[in-house]
Amino acid sequence: MLNGMKLQRFMNPSTTITATDLTQMTNKNPYVQTLIEMGYDEADCRMVASVGVKKTFPLNIHGRIFNTQEEYDDAVRDYINEL
């Protein structure tokens, strides 16, 4: 994945390796890599990717426990209506 120029850079002991260099070396997802290059944080990219994951109940969010999906949806509705 690394071309000869980059590999040579990492093999040189006098070269400083930055966090971006390490991310590029360990990140295998081209979509996340593109977002990182655009200035996004890798943790944010991964968090957004997990948003669609189905919730399991009982669900504990910051100490508040929701036993069912309906109970959670009602609490979200109440919160949004109060804004």
N, C-alpha and C positions, 0 to 999 in steps of 0.2 A: 504494500500500500504506500509506503514511503518511497519516494524516488531517491536516487543516489545522492543528490545534493543534500536533502534533508537528513538522510542517514549519516552522511559524513559530518554534518553539523552536530548530531547527537553523539557521535563517536569521539569528537574532539573534547578533551577534558577541560579546556579553557573556555568552552562555550557554556553560557548559562541557559538552563532550560526553564522556560516560563510555564505558568499554569495553563496557558492556552496551548502550548506545545504538548503538554501532557494530555490535555483533553482531546486534542486532535489525534493523539496516538492511541488512546483507549476507547474513543467513541466509534462505534461501528454503524450507527444509524445515520445515513446520509441526510435525512430530513432534519434531525436534531443538529447535526454538524452545520448545516446551512443556517439554521437559526442562531447558533452560537457565533458563526462568522458575521452575522448581521448585528450582533451585540446583545442577544438575549442570554439569560442565565440558563445553564443546563438543568438546574433543579426545577426552574419554572417550566421548562419544556417537558420534563418528565411528569411533573404534577398535572399539567393540563392533559397529558396523554392518559392519565388515570381517572379523569373526571367521569368518563362514561362507564366506569366499573360499577356493577350493581351492588347496592348496599345490602348488608345482612342485618337482620334484627334479632335481638335487641341491639340498638345502635347507641353508642355513648359518644356524645359530642361535648367536650369541655365540661364533663360532669353531669350533663343532662341526658337522661336515658329515654329513648323512644322505643316502645315495645313493638310497634307495627308501622308499616309504611303510611297508613292513614293518619296515625298520630303525628308522625313526622311532617307529612304534607299539611296538616292543619296548623301546626306550629309555624311552618314557613309562611303559609297564607296569612296568619295573624301578624307575623313580623312585617311582612311586606305591606299589609294594610295600615300598619301603624306609622309607616314612614311618611 
